[in-house]
Amino acid sequence: MTRYPYLNEGLSMGVKDIVEDEELTFAEKMLSIKQVEGGEAKRAGEIVVVSVDLAAGQDGTSPLAIKVFREMGGDKVWDPSKVLLVIDHTYPSSSPQISNLHSLMRGFCREQGVRLVEGSIIHQVILEDYASPGMLIVGADSHTTTHGAVGAFATGIGSTELAAVWLEGNIWLKVPSTIRVNLSGNLPKGVYAKDIALYFVGHVGADGANYMSVEWRGETIKELSIASRATLCNMSMEAGAKNAVVEYDQVTEEYLRSVGRGPLMIVRSGFKASVEREIEVDCSKLEPMVAAPSRVDNVKPVTELEGTPIDQAFIGSCTNGRLEDLEVAAKILRGRKVKEGVRLIVTPASRRVYLEALRSGILETLIEAGATVTNPTCGACVGTHLGILGEGEVAISSSNRNFVGRMGHPSSKVYLASPATVAASAIKGVISDPRCFL
């Protein structure tokens, strides 16, 4: 692999030594580089205080962070340019109580000079406008791991932790041990990054990567877009990962150029680094996968679940609401209709994705097929609005979680799958193999 050495020119000698140390993992290098005091390399299991490049929160977590910030005596955030708040979980507001929380966030952002985004999903906003290789990103949302897709160290934290970061710009972390996932082989027809991610979670279990760094590597990675890599890193959290990463390569370089950003630095896991576990996945042998209720690691090939009736199909979320996901769904739905009695809800991940899908005709195709396209929001995924399931209803969703009550009534059931599988299932009214439409 090309090493792009020129991108790390100008680093201090201590940082450069850590970056080039072939015995350190990605996580060990990143947290060693970002440590506030000292310059020695840190190993898995050690505690380190690190500086933060971006601290983000959404409307489900930021109100508590604002309250705690005040209780801590907070007057001004340490650096307004490194703080981001996003209203996405219930947008537009579904109740007066939610509206009050949104007003609290708006007032805080005006007072602090902090950027507030409304009506785009937080992880898509960070991917579009902030995330770069070498950044350390924390967010009061567990799926902050998404941003490892561009070579950042990104992890979820709690609301009280976020308040503390707003005060000081630092956080203490334990350096995670590492799982290395090597992907080989070409993806078969009808198999996508979501299927790889579901296979991984099913293989290691919902706690199989607890507080670990997941390094996604291998020849297959070179063929995956940033959007697909974001899906892998996002879903790594469902195995308990502290962070996940796809290292910088030509795909990353081209993506950053397209959005007008450059890397802070290029950090790669050392060839001699010690990892806790290494997993080999031959992607050429994968099938479309589905996580059955009510565990994300209850993963089966779609052929074992075909014929299961559904009431609702959902395409969206921070996992699979990007443009390429909508494109795949539109390809399958073009010229076809959603089965009578089935609701197909499509939620683009951001305003930018929405506009691109609108201009390209993707949304027209989806609507003509019978889909209801909503504004960008987390509503259906987290069961707050715009797609809540009723008693006993069954959904197939491109989102990331299917535990009891996730999308609505406690007796409802959620199956997780790729946008292609969701689209195919919407057409037939039962869980279906997308390969029959491709």
C-alpha positions as CSV (number, residue, x, y, z in Angstrom):
1,M,0.0,0.0,0.0
2,T,1.2,3.5,-0.8
3,R,2.4,5.2,2.4
4,Y,1.8,8.8,1.5
5,P,4.8,10.0,3.6
6,Y,4.5,13.6,2.4
7,L,1.3,14.1,4.2
8,N,3.1,13.8,7.6
9,E,5.8,16.3,6.8
10,G,6.2,19.0,9.5
11,L,5.3,16.7,12.5
12,S,7.4,17.1,15.6
13,M,10.1,14.4,16.1
14,G,8.2,12.9,19.0
15,V,4.9,12.6,17.1
16,K,6.7,11.4,14.0
17,D,8.4,8.6,16.0
18,I,5.0,7.4,17.3
19,V,3.4,7.6,13.8
20,E,6.2,5.5,12.3
21,D,6.4,3.0,15.2
22,E,5.5,-0.4,13.6
23,E,4.8,-2.0,17.0
24,L,1.8,0.2,17.8
25,T,-1.8,-0.2,16.8
26,F,-3.9,2.6,15.3
27,A,-5.5,3.3,18.7
28,E,-2.2,3.2,20.6
29,K,-0.7,5.7,18.1
30,M,-3.7,8.0,18.1
31,L,-4.1,8.3,21.9
32,S,-0.3,8.5,22.4
33,I,-0.1,11.4,19.9
34,K,-3.1,13.2,21.4
35,Q,-2.0,12.9,25.1
36,V,-1.9,16.2,26.9
37,E,1.2,15.6,28.9
38,G,4.2,13.4,28.1
39,G,5.3,12.1,24.8
40,E,5.9,8.4,25.4
41,A,4.0,5.7,23.5
42,K,1.0,4.3,25.4
43,R,-0.1,0.7,25.2
44,A,-3.5,-1.0,25.4
45,G,-4.9,-0.9,28.9
46,E,-3.1,2.3,29.9
47,I,-5.0,5.4,30.9
48,V,-4.3,8.7,29.1
49,V,-5.6,12.2,29.1
50,V,-6.0,13.4,25.5
51,S,-7.0,16.6,23.7
52,V,-10.1,16.6,21.6
53,D,-10.5,18.0,18.1
54,L,-14.3,17.9,18.0
55,A,-17.0,17.5,20.7
56,A,-20.5,16.9,19.4
57,G,-23.9,16.3,20.9
58,Q,-27.5,15.8,19.7
59,D,-30.9,16.6,21.1
60,G,-31.2,13.4,23.0
61,T,-28.0,14.1,24.9
62,S,-27.1,17.8,24.7
63,P,-29.7,19.2,27.1
64,L,-28.3,17.2,30.0
65,A,-24.8,18.2,28.9
66,I,-25.8,21.8,29.0
67,K,-27.3,21.4,32.5
68,V,-24.2,19.7,33.8
69,F,-22.0,22.3,32.1
70,R,-23.8,25.0,34.1
71,E,-23.6,23.0,37.3
72,M,-19.8,22.7,36.8
73,G,-19.6,26.4,36.7
74,G,-19.2,26.6,33.0
75,D,-19.2,30.0,31.5
76,K,-17.6,29.6,28.1
77,V,-16.8,26.4,26.1
78,W,-13.0,25.9,25.7
79,D,-13.2,26.4,21.9
80,P,-16.5,27.2,20.1
81,S,-15.0,26.1,16.7
82,K,-14.5,22.6,18.1
83,V,-18.1,22.1,19.5
84,L,-21.0,21.0,17.4
85,L,-24.7,20.6,18.4
86,V,-27.2,18.9,16.1
87,I,-31.0,18.6,16.4
88,D,-31.8,15.3,14.7
89,H,-33.4,12.7,17.0
90,T,-36.8,14.3,17.0
91,Y,-36.9,16.9,14.2
92,P,-39.2,18.6,13.7
93,S,-40.3,18.5,17.3
94,S,-43.1,16.1,18.2
95,S,-44.2,17.7,21.4
96,P,-44.0,20.9,23.5
97,Q,-41.5,19.2,25.9
98,I,-39.2,18.4,23.0
99,S,-39.6,21.9,21.6
100,N,-38.4,23.2,25.0
101,L,-35.2,21.1,24.8
102,H,-34.6,22.4,21.3
103,S,-35.0,25.9,22.5
104,L,-32.5,25.3,25.2
105,M,-30.0,24.1,22.7
106,R,-30.6,27.0,20.4
107,G,-30.0,29.5,23.2
108,F,-26.8,27.8,24.4
109,C,-25.4,27.8,20.8
110,R,-26.2,31.6,20.4
111,E,-24.6,32.3,23.8
112,Q,-21.5,30.3,23.1
113,G,-21.0,31.0,19.5
114,V,-21.3,27.3,18.7
115,R,-22.5,25.9,15.4
116,L,-26.0,24.4,15.6
117,V,-27.4,22.2,12.7
118,E,-31.0,21.3,12.5
119,G,-32.5,18.6,10.3
120,S,-29.5,16.5,9.4
121,I,-28.3,13.4,11.3
122,I,-25.3,14.2,13.5
123,H,-23.0,11.6,12.1
124,Q,-23.6,12.5,8.5
125,V,-23.0,16.2,9.4
126,I,-19.6,15.3,10.9
127,L,-18.7,13.1,8.0
128,E,-19.7,15.8,5.5
129,D,-18.2,18.8,7.3
130,Y,-15.6,17.8,9.9
131,A,-14.1,14.3,10.0
132,S,-10.5,14.0,8.8
133,P,-7.7,11.6,9.3
134,G,-5.8,12.2,12.5
135,M,-8.7,13.8,14.3
136,L,-9.9,12.8,17.8
137,I,-13.7,13.1,17.8
138,V,-16.0,12.5,20.8
139,G,-19.7,12.6,20.6
140,A,-22.5,12.1,23.1
141,D,-23.9,9.4,20.8
142,S,-22.6,5.8,20.7
143,H,-22.4,5.7,16.9
144,T,-19.7,8.4,16.8
145,T,-17.5,5.4,15.8
146,T,-18.8,6.1,12.3
147,H,-16.0,8.6,11.6
148,G,-13.2,6.1,11.7
149,A,-14.3,5.7,8.1
150,V,-11.9,8.5,7.2
151,G,-9.1,7.5,9.6
152,A,-10.1,9.5,12.6
153,F,-10.2,8.1,16.2
154,A,-13.9,8.7,17.0
155,T,-15.8,7.4,20.1
156,G,-19.1,7.9,21.9
157,I,-19.2,9.4,25.4
158,G,-21.9,10.3,27.9
159,S,-23.6,13.7,28.4
160,T,-21.7,14.5,31.6
161,E,-18.4,13.6,29.9
162,L,-19.4,15.9,27.0
163,A,-19.9,18.8,29.5
164,A,-16.5,18.2,31.0
165,V,-14.9,18.3,27.5
166,W,-16.7,21.5,26.7
167,L,-15.0,23.0,29.8
168,E,-11.4,21.8,29.3
169,G,-11.1,20.3,25.8
170,N,-9.7,17.1,27.2
171,I,-10.9,13.7,28.3
172,W,-9.3,10.6,29.9
173,L,-9.6,7.3,28.0
174,K,-8.2,3.9,28.4
175,V,-6.3,2.8,25.4
176,P,-8.4,0.0,23.8
177,S,-7.0,-3.3,22.7
178,T,-7.5,-4.2,19.0
179,I,-9.5,-6.6,16.8
180,R,-8.2,-6.7,13.2
181,V,-10.7,-7.7,10.6
182,N,-9.2,-8.6,7.2
183,L,-11.6,-8.6,4.3
184,S,-10.8,-10.5,1.1
185,G,-12.7,-11.4,-2.0
186,N,-15.1,-9.5,-4.3
187,L,-18.6,-8.8,-2.9
188,P,-21.2,-11.0,-4.7
189,K,-24.3,-9.5,-6.3
190,G,-26.7,-8.2,-3.7
191,V,-24.1,-8.1,-0.9
192,Y,-23.1,-4.7,0.6
193,A,-21.2,-3.2,3.5
194,K,-24.2,-3.7,5.8
195,D,-24.1,-7.4,5.1
196,I,-20.4,-7.5,6.1
197,A,-21.1,-5.6,9.2
198,L,-24.0,-7.8,10.2
199,Y,-21.9,-10.9,9.6
200,F,-19.1,-9.5,11.8
201,V,-21.5,-8.7,14.7
202,G,-23.1,-12.1,14.4
203,H,-19.7,-13.7,14.4
204,V,-18.2,-12.0,17.4
205,G,-21.4,-11.3,19.3
206,A,-23.0,-8.1,20.7
207,D,-20.3,-7.9,23.3
208,G,-17.5,-9.4,21.3
209,A,-15.6,-6.1,20.8
210,N,-16.4,-4.4,24.1
211,Y,-14.1,-1.4,24.6
212,M,-11.9,-2.5,21.7
213,S,-10.6,-0.8,18.6
214,V,-11.8,-2.5,15.4
215,E,-9.4,-2.1,12.4
216,W,-11.1,-2.9,9.1
217,R,-8.5,-3.9,6.6
218,G,-7.8,-6.0,3.5
219,E,-8.1,-6.0,-0.2
220,T,-11.9,-5.7,-0.2
221,I,-11.7,-2.4,1.6
222,K,-10.1,-0.7,-1.4
223,E,-13.3,-1.3,-3.3
224,L,-15.6,0.3,-0.7
225,S,-16.7,3.9,-0.8
226,I,-16.5,6.2,2.2
227,A,-20.2,5.7,2.7
228,S,-19.7,1.9,2.9
229,R,-16.8,2.3,5.2
230,A,-19.0,4.5,7.4
231,T,-21.5,1.7,7.6
232,L,-18.8,-0.7,8.8
233,C,-17.5,1.7,11.5
234,N,-21.0,2.6,12.6
235,M,-22.1,-1.0,13.0
236,S,-18.9,-1.9,14.9
237,M,-20.4,-0.2,17.9
238,E,-23.1,-2.9,17.9
239,A,-20.4,-5.4,18.9
240,G,-19.4,-2.9,21.7
241,A,-16.4,-1.3,20.0
242,K,-14.8,1.8,21.5
243,N,-13.8,2.9,18.1
244,A,-13.4,1.6,14.5
245,V,-11.2,2.6,11.7
246,V,-10.5,2.2,8.0
247,E,-7.0,3.6,7.3
248,Y,-6.3,6.4,4.9
249,D,-5.9,5.3,1.3
250,Q,-6.6,6.6,-2.2
251,V,-10.4,6.5,-1.6
252,T,-10.0,8.6,1.5
253,E,-7.8,11.1,-0.4
254,E,-10.2,11.5,-3.2
255,Y,-13.2,11.9,-0.8
256,L,-11.4,14.6,1.2
257,R,-10.5,16.4,-2.0
258,S,-14.1,16.3,-3.1
259,V,-15.3,18.0,0.2
260,G,-12.4,20.4,0.3
261,R,-10.6,19.1,3.4
262,G,-7.2,17.7,4.1
263,P,-5.9,15.3,6.8
264,L,-4.5,16.4,10.1
265,M,-2.1,13.5,9.9
266,I,-2.0,10.0,8.6
267,V,-1.9,7.3,11.2
268,R,-1.8,3.6,10.5
269,S,-1.5,0.5,12.6
270,G,2.0,-0.9,12.7
271,F,2.8,-4.1,10.8
272,K,4.3,-5.6,14.0
273,A,1.6,-4.4,16.3
274,S,0.1,-6.8,18.8
275,V,-3.7,-7.3,18.4
276,E,-6.0,-9.2,20.7
277,R,-7.8,-11.0,17.9
278,E,-7.6,-11.3,14.1
279,I,-10.6,-12.3,12.0
280,E,-10.5,-13.3,8.3
281,V,-13.6,-12.7,6.2
282,D,-13.9,-14.0,2.7
283,C,-16.5,-11.6,1.3
284,S,-17.0,-13.6,-1.9
285,K,-18.8,-16.2,0.2
286,L,-21.2,-13.8,2.0
287,E,-24.9,-13.7,1.3
288,P,-27.3,-10.9,2.1
289,M,-27.7,-11.0,5.9
290,V,-30.5,-10.2,8.3
291,A,-30.4,-9.6,12.1
292,A,-33.6,-11.2,13.5
293,P,-35.4,-9.9,16.6
294,S,-34.5,-8.9,19.2
295,R,-30.7,-9.0,19.1
296,V,-28.3,-7.4,16.6
297,D,-26.1,-10.5,16.8
298,N,-29.0,-12.8,15.9
299,V,-27.8,-12.8,12.3
300,K,-28.9,-15.2,9.6
301,P,-28.7,-15.4,5.8
302,V,-31.8,-13.8,4.2
303,T,-32.7,-17.2,2.8
304,E,-33.5,-18.5,6.2
305,L,-36.0,-15.7,6.9
306,E,-37.6,-15.3,3.5
307,G,-41.3,-15.1,3.6
308,T,-41.6,-13.4,7.0
309,P,-44.5,-10.9,6.6
310,I,-43.7,-7.2,7.3
311,D,-45.8,-4.2,8.0
312,Q,-43.1,-1.5,7.5
313,A,-39.8,-1.2,5.7
314,F,-37.4,1.6,6.6
315,I,-34.4,2.9,4.7
316,G,-32.4,5.6,6.5
317,S,-30.5,6.3,9.7
318,C,-26.8,7.1,10.4
319,T,-26.0,3.6,9.2
320,N,-27.6,3.5,5.8
321,G,-29.2,6.8,4.8
322,R,-26.5,8.1,2.5
323,L,-26.8,8.7,-1.2
324,E,-25.5,5.3,-2.3
325,D,-28.0,3.6,-0.1
326,L,-30.9,5.5,-1.7
327,E,-29.5,4.7,-5.1
328,V,-29.5,1.0,-4.4
329,A,-33.0,1.1,-3.2
330,A,-34.2,3.1,-6.2
331,K,-32.5,0.7,-8.6
332,I,-34.6,-2.1,-7.1
333,L,-37.8,-0.2,-6.9
334,R,-37.7,1.5,-10.3
335,G,-40.7,0.4,-12.3
336,R,-42.1,-1.6,-9.3
337,K,-44.5,-0.9,-6.5
338,V,-44.5,-1.3,-2.8
339,K,-46.8,-4.1,-1.7
340,E,-50.2,-3.0,-0.7
341,G,-50.5,-2.9,3.1
342,V,-46.8,-2.2,3.6
343,R,-45.4,1.2,4.5
344,L,-42.0,2.1,3.0
345,I,-40.4,5.0,4.8
346,V,-37.2,6.6,3.4
347,T,-35.2,9.1,5.4
348,P,-32.1,10.7,3.8
349,A,-29.3,11.2,6.3
350,S,-28.8,14.9,5.7
351,R,-30.1,17.9,3.8
352,R,-27.2,17.5,1.4
353,V,-28.1,13.8,0.7
354,Y,-31.8,14.8,0.4
355,L,-31.0,17.5,-2.2
356,E,-28.6,15.2,-4.2
357,A,-31.2,12.5,-4.3
358,L,-33.9,15.0,-5.3
359,R,-31.8,16.5,-8.1
360,S,-30.8,13.0,-9.5
361,G,-34.4,11.8,-9.6
362,I,-33.8,9.1,-6.9
363,L,-36.6,10.5,-4.7
364,E,-39.0,10.6,-7.6
365,T,-38.4,7.0,-8.3
366,L,-38.9,6.0,-4.6
367,I,-42.1,8.1,-4.3
368,E,-43.5,6.7,-7.6
369,A,-42.9,3.2,-6.2
370,G,-45.0,4.1,-3.1
371,A,-42.4,5.3,-0.6
372,T,-43.0,8.1,1.9
373,V,-39.9,10.3,2.0
374,T,-39.4,12.2,5.2
375,N,-37.1,15.0,6.2
376,P,-33.7,14.0,7.5
377,T,-34.1,12.8,11.1
378,C,-33.4,9.9,13.5
379,G,-37.2,9.6,14.2
380,A,-38.1,6.2,12.8
381,C,-34.8,4.6,13.9
382,V,-35.1,5.6,17.6
383,G,-38.9,5.3,17.7
384,T,-39.7,8.9,18.5
385,H,-41.8,9.9,15.4
386,L,-42.2,9.5,11.6
387,G,-42.4,5.7,11.6
388,I,-43.3,4.4,15.1
389,L,-44.3,0.8,15.1
390,G,-47.6,-0.3,16.6
391,E,-48.5,-3.3,18.8
392,G,-47.3,-6.5,17.2
393,E,-46.1,-4.9,14.0
394,V,-43.0,-6.1,12.1
395,A,-40.5,-3.9,10.4
396,I,-37.4,-4.6,8.3
397,S,-35.0,-1.7,8.7
398,S,-31.6,-0.5,7.4
399,S,-30.8,1.0,10.8
400,N,-28.5,-0.4,13.5
401,R,-30.5,-1.7,16.4
402,N,-33.5,-4.1,16.9
403,F,-33.8,-4.6,20.6
404,V,-37.3,-4.7,22.2
405,G,-39.2,-1.5,21.7
406,R,-36.5,0.2,19.7
407,M,-38.8,1.5,16.9
408,G,-42.0,1.6,18.9
409,H,-44.3,-0.7,20.8
410,P,-42.6,-3.3,23.0
411,S,-44.4,-6.1,21.2
412,S,-43.2,-4.9,17.7
413,K,-40.3,-6.7,16.0
414,V,-37.5,-5.3,14.0
415,Y,-35.3,-7.1,11.4
416,L,-32.1,-5.4,10.3
417,A,-30.8,-5.6,6.7
418,S,-29.2,-3.7,3.9
419,P,-31.2,-1.1,1.9
420,A,-31.3,-3.6,-1.0
421,T,-32.9,-6.2,1.2
422,V,-35.3,-3.7,2.7
423,A,-36.4,-2.5,-0.8
424,A,-36.9,-6.0,-2.1
425,S,-38.9,-6.9,1.0
426,A,-41.1,-3.8,0.6
427,I,-42.0,-4.9,-2.9
428,K,-43.0,-8.4,-1.9
429,G,-44.4,-7.6,1.5
430,V,-42.3,-10.3,3.1
431,I,-38.6,-10.5,3.9
432,S,-37.0,-11.2,0.5
433,D,-33.7,-11.8,-1.1
434,P,-32.6,-8.7,-3.1
435,R,-30.7,-10.8,-5.6
436,C,-33.9,-11.7,-7.4
437,F,-34.3,-8.0,-8.4
438,L,-30.7,-7.4,-9.4
